[in-house]
């Protein structure tokens, strides 16, 4: 069957269309993406303003049209931290449902972490042993650890690259004092969770997902995306530590000129790098392998697991 996953995230609204059936890997058929930056459209009260809601509704309609054009039989719509944490989330969801017919399912942070973990487990398989999975989104950082398909520990922290950029790095280039303050904040938040994971012992394999990690790995010399999904891509902590001060000294425009860095993500790459460096350091991780699959694939896999075989 042809499935569509509509992911209303903190940075983008992304429709992923795949051909899938139980027991087979999902084959991507189409991708439709719009930069919405919901995390940056929140007002001082933490609500998504009327213009932001109108924009969200228009974007969902466009995605619905794309899904229809591509013959999607089953649409799985969900939203993550930007909608989850908006003070008017219920009103926003009701308007989207009324005006588009789409009933967005709001994932909790723990659900995000578990579904991303499932995707990484299926990608790397049982031979990867105990997995530690790290995911930096626009609104949150997810961490999950385990040896099965369901993690033994999962956490979601409000340390997304978009959220932190808006709240902590108002100038371009960033003020060094603001960078130091953000670094302290990030590490204090992460440090509170380390004990929850360390009691399970050291992981056999550490995996990173998300655009932030992919771009940081590309900066550190990993293969381009055009070289395909199956090329191994790693990010070493030493390389990341070398890049953080360089990114901090750059303007957004200068970062956008770097290999693998998109113009839309350049502004929040520094905050993302500080989170990546902090989580790798505090968890004692020297290197991560970038996983092509993440939350959207996890949602698809969970749906396929509940379909009857044959």
C-alpha positions as CSV (number, residue, x, y, z in Angstrom):
1,X,0.0,0.0,0.0
2,X,1.0,3.6,-0.4
3,X,1.4,5.4,3.0
4,X,1.9,9.0,3.7
5,X,3.3,10.4,6.9
6,X,2.6,14.1,7.6
7,X,5.1,15.4,10.1
8,X,4.2,18.8,11.6
9,X,7.6,19.6,13.2
10,X,9.1,22.6,14.9
11,X,11.0,23.5,11.7
12,X,9.2,22.0,8.8
13,X,5.9,20.4,7.7
14,X,7.1,17.3,5.8
15,X,5.0,14.8,3.9
16,X,6.8,11.5,3.2
17,X,5.1,9.1,0.8
18,X,6.3,5.4,0.9
19,X,5.3,2.2,-0.7
20,X,5.1,-0.4,2.1
21,X,3.7,-3.7,3.3
22,X,4.3,-5.7,6.5
23,X,7.7,-7.4,6.6
24,X,9.3,-5.2,3.9
25,X,11.3,-2.0,4.2
26,X,9.4,1.1,3.3
27,X,10.5,2.5,-0.1
28,X,10.4,6.3,-0.4
29,X,8.2,7.4,-3.3
30,X,7.8,11.2,-2.8
31,X,8.8,13.9,-0.4
32,X,7.0,17.3,0.0
33,X,8.4,19.8,2.5
34,X,7.7,23.3,3.6
35,X,9.7,25.4,6.0
36,X,7.2,26.7,8.6
37,X,9.4,27.4,11.7
38,X,6.5,26.9,14.1
39,X,8.8,27.1,17.0
40,X,9.7,30.6,16.1
41,X,6.1,31.7,15.5
42,X,5.1,31.4,19.2
43,X,4.2,34.7,20.9
44,X,5.3,35.8,24.3
45,X,2.5,33.8,25.9
46,X,3.7,30.7,24.1
47,X,0.8,30.6,21.7
48,X,0.8,30.1,18.0
49,X,-0.6,33.4,16.6
50,X,-3.5,33.7,14.1
51,X,-1.1,34.2,11.2
52,X,0.9,31.2,12.2
53,X,-2.3,29.0,12.4
54,X,-3.4,30.3,9.0
55,X,0.0,29.4,7.6
56,X,-0.1,25.9,9.2
57,X,-3.6,25.3,7.7
58,X,-2.5,26.4,4.2
59,X,0.6,24.2,4.5
60,X,-1.4,21.1,5.6
61,X,-3.8,21.7,2.7
62,X,-0.9,21.7,0.2
63,X,0.5,18.5,1.7
64,X,-3.0,16.9,1.5
65,X,-3.1,17.8,-2.2
66,X,0.3,16.3,-2.7
67,X,-0.7,13.1,-0.9
68,X,-3.8,12.8,-3.1
69,X,-1.8,13.5,-6.3
70,X,0.6,10.7,-5.3
71,X,-2.2,8.2,-4.6
72,X,-1.8,7.9,-0.8
73,X,-4.2,5.4,0.7
74,X,-3.5,6.0,4.4
75,X,-2.3,9.2,5.9
76,X,-0.6,9.3,9.3
77,X,-0.6,12.9,10.5
78,X,1.3,13.9,13.7
79,X,2.8,16.9,15.4
80,X,5.8,17.3,17.7
81,X,7.1,19.8,20.3
82,X,6.1,23.1,18.7
83,X,2.4,22.2,18.7
84,X,2.6,20.1,21.8
85,X,3.9,23.0,23.9
86,X,1.9,25.8,22.4
87,X,-0.5,27.2,25.1
88,X,-3.3,27.2,22.5
89,X,-2.6,23.7,21.2
90,X,-6.1,22.5,21.6
91,X,-7.5,25.4,19.6
92,X,-4.9,25.0,16.9
93,X,-5.6,21.3,16.5
94,X,-9.4,22.0,16.4
95,X,-9.0,24.6,13.6
96,X,-6.7,22.3,11.6
97,X,-9.3,19.4,12.0
98,X,-12.3,21.6,11.1
99,X,-10.7,23.4,8.1
100,X,-8.7,20.5,6.6
101,X,-10.2,17.3,8.0
102,X,-6.8,16.3,9.3
103,X,-6.7,15.1,12.9
104,X,-3.1,15.7,14.0
105,X,-1.9,13.3,16.6
106,X,0.3,15.1,19.1
107,X,3.2,12.9,20.1
108,X,4.7,13.2,23.5
109,X,8.5,13.6,23.8
110,X,8.8,10.1,25.1
111,X,6.8,8.8,22.1
112,X,9.1,10.7,19.8
113,X,12.2,9.1,21.4
114,X,10.7,5.6,21.3
115,X,9.6,5.8,17.6
116,X,13.0,7.2,16.6
117,X,14.6,4.4,18.5
118,X,12.5,1.8,16.7
119,X,13.6,3.3,13.3
120,X,17.2,3.1,14.3
121,X,16.9,-0.4,15.6
122,X,15.3,-1.6,12.4
123,X,17.9,0.1,10.3
124,X,21.0,-1.3,12.1
125,X,19.4,-4.6,13.2
126,X,20.0,-6.8,16.3
127,X,23.7,-7.1,15.6
128,X,24.2,-3.5,16.7
129,X,23.6,-4.6,20.3
130,X,22.7,-2.0,22.9
131,X,21.8,1.2,21.1
132,X,22.0,4.8,22.3
133,X,20.0,7.1,19.9
134,X,20.4,10.9,19.9
135,X,18.0,13.1,17.9
136,X,18.1,16.9,17.8
137,X,15.0,18.5,16.4
138,X,13.8,22.1,16.1
139,X,12.1,22.1,19.5
140,X,13.6,19.2,21.5
141,X,16.4,16.7,22.0
142,X,15.4,13.1,22.3
143,X,17.6,10.4,23.9
144,X,16.8,6.7,23.9
145,X,18.7,3.6,25.0
146,X,18.0,-0.1,24.8
147,X,18.8,-3.6,23.5
148,X,15.3,-4.4,22.1
149,X,12.9,-2.5,19.8
150,X,11.4,-0.7,22.8
151,X,14.0,1.3,24.7
152,X,14.8,0.7,28.3
153,X,15.1,4.5,28.8
154,X,13.8,7.5,26.8
155,X,14.0,11.2,27.5
156,X,12.9,14.4,25.8
157,X,14.5,17.7,26.7
158,X,13.6,21.2,25.5
159,X,16.9,21.6,23.7
160,X,15.9,21.9,20.1
161,X,18.1,23.9,17.8
162,X,15.3,26.3,16.7
163,X,14.0,26.9,20.2
164,X,17.4,27.6,21.6
165,X,18.4,29.9,18.8
166,X,15.3,32.1,19.3
167,X,15.6,32.2,23.1
168,X,19.4,32.5,23.6
169,X,21.1,33.7,20.4
170,X,19.4,37.0,19.3
171,X,22.3,38.6,17.5
172,X,24.1,37.7,14.2
173,X,26.9,36.8,14.7
174,X,26.2,35.5,18.2
175,X,27.5,37.4,21.2
176,X,30.3,35.2,22.8
177,X,28.6,35.8,26.2
178,X,25.3,34.5,24.9
179,X,27.1,31.4,23.5
180,X,28.7,30.7,26.9
181,X,25.4,31.1,28.7
182,X,23.7,28.8,26.2
183,X,26.5,26.2,26.6
184,X,26.0,26.2,30.4
185,X,22.2,25.9,30.0
186,X,22.5,23.0,27.6
187,X,25.0,21.0,29.7
188,X,23.0,21.6,32.9
189,X,19.9,20.2,31.3
190,X,21.6,17.2,29.8
191,X,23.6,16.4,33.0
192,X,20.3,15.8,34.8
193,X,19.4,12.9,32.6
194,X,22.8,11.1,32.4
195,X,22.2,9.0,35.5
196,X,18.9,7.6,34.1
197,X,20.9,6.1,31.3
198,X,24.2,5.2,32.8
199,X,22.7,2.6,35.1
200,X,22.1,0.4,32.0
201,X,25.8,0.3,31.1
202,X,27.8,1.4,28.1
203,X,26.1,1.2,24.6
204,X,27.5,-1.0,21.9
205,X,26.6,1.5,19.2
206,X,25.7,5.2,19.3
207,X,23.4,6.5,16.6
208,X,22.5,10.1,15.7
209,X,19.5,11.1,13.6
210,X,18.1,14.5,12.4
211,X,19.2,17.2,10.0
212,X,21.4,18.8,12.6
213,X,23.6,15.8,13.0
214,X,23.7,15.1,9.3
215,X,24.9,18.7,8.6
216,X,27.5,18.5,11.4
217,X,28.7,15.2,10.1
218,X,29.0,16.6,6.5
219,X,31.0,19.6,7.9
220,X,33.4,17.1,9.5
221,X,33.9,15.3,6.2
222,X,31.1,12.7,5.9
223,X,29.9,11.8,2.5
224,X,27.4,13.9,0.7
225,X,23.7,12.9,0.7
226,X,23.9,12.3,-3.1
227,X,26.2,9.4,-2.4
228,X,23.2,7.4,-1.1
229,X,21.7,6.1,2.1
230,X,24.0,3.1,2.5
231,X,27.3,5.0,2.8
232,X,28.5,5.0,6.5
233,X,28.6,8.5,7.9
234,X,30.2,9.3,11.3
235,X,30.7,12.4,13.4
236,X,33.6,12.4,15.8
237,X,33.4,14.5,19.0
238,X,36.9,15.8,18.4
239,X,35.8,17.2,14.9
240,X,32.7,18.7,16.5
241,X,34.7,20.4,19.2
242,X,36.9,22.0,16.5
243,X,33.9,23.2,14.6
244,X,31.9,24.8,17.5
245,X,34.1,27.9,17.9
246,X,34.3,28.3,14.2
247,X,30.5,28.2,13.8
248,X,30.2,30.7,16.8
249,X,32.4,33.2,15.0
250,X,30.4,33.1,11.8
251,X,27.3,35.0,10.6
252,X,24.3,33.0,9.4
253,X,25.1,33.9,5.8
254,X,28.7,32.6,6.3
255,X,27.4,29.3,7.7
256,X,25.0,28.9,4.8
257,X,28.1,28.8,2.5
258,X,29.5,25.7,4.2
259,X,29.2,22.3,2.6
260,X,25.9,20.5,3.4
261,X,24.4,23.5,5.3
262,X,21.1,24.7,4.0
263,X,20.2,28.3,4.1
264,X,17.1,27.6,6.1
265,X,19.1,25.7,8.8
266,X,22.2,27.9,8.9
267,X,20.8,30.2,11.6
268,X,20.2,27.4,14.1
269,X,23.3,25.3,13.4
270,X,25.4,26.8,16.2
271,X,22.8,26.0,18.8
272,X,22.4,22.5,17.4
273,X,26.2,22.0,17.5
274,X,26.3,23.1,21.2
275,X,23.7,20.5,22.0
276,X,25.4,17.8,20.0
277,X,28.7,18.6,21.6
278,X,27.2,18.6,25.1
279,X,25.3,15.4,24.8
280,X,28.3,13.5,23.3
281,X,30.6,14.9,25.9
282,X,28.4,14.2,28.9
283,X,27.4,10.7,27.7
284,X,31.1,9.9,27.1
285,X,30.5,9.4,23.3
286,X,33.6,9.7,21.0
287,X,31.7,9.1,17.8
288,X,28.2,8.7,16.5
289,X,27.0,7.0,13.3
290,X,24.3,8.9,11.4
291,X,21.2,6.9,10.7
292,X,19.1,7.8,7.6
293,X,15.9,6.7,9.4
294,X,14.3,8.7,12.2
295,X,10.9,9.6,13.6
296,X,8.9,9.5,10.3
297,X,10.1,6.1,9.5
298,X,9.4,5.0,13.1
299,X,5.8,6.1,12.7
300,X,5.5,4.1,9.4
301,X,7.1,1.0,10.9
302,X,4.7,1.1,13.9
303,X,1.8,1.4,11.5
304,X,3.0,-1.5,9.4
305,X,3.5,-3.7,12.5
306,X,-0.3,-3.3,13.1
307,X,-1.4,-4.3,9.6
308,X,-2.4,-7.9,8.9
309,X,0.2,-9.8,6.9
310,X,-0.7,-10.9,3.4
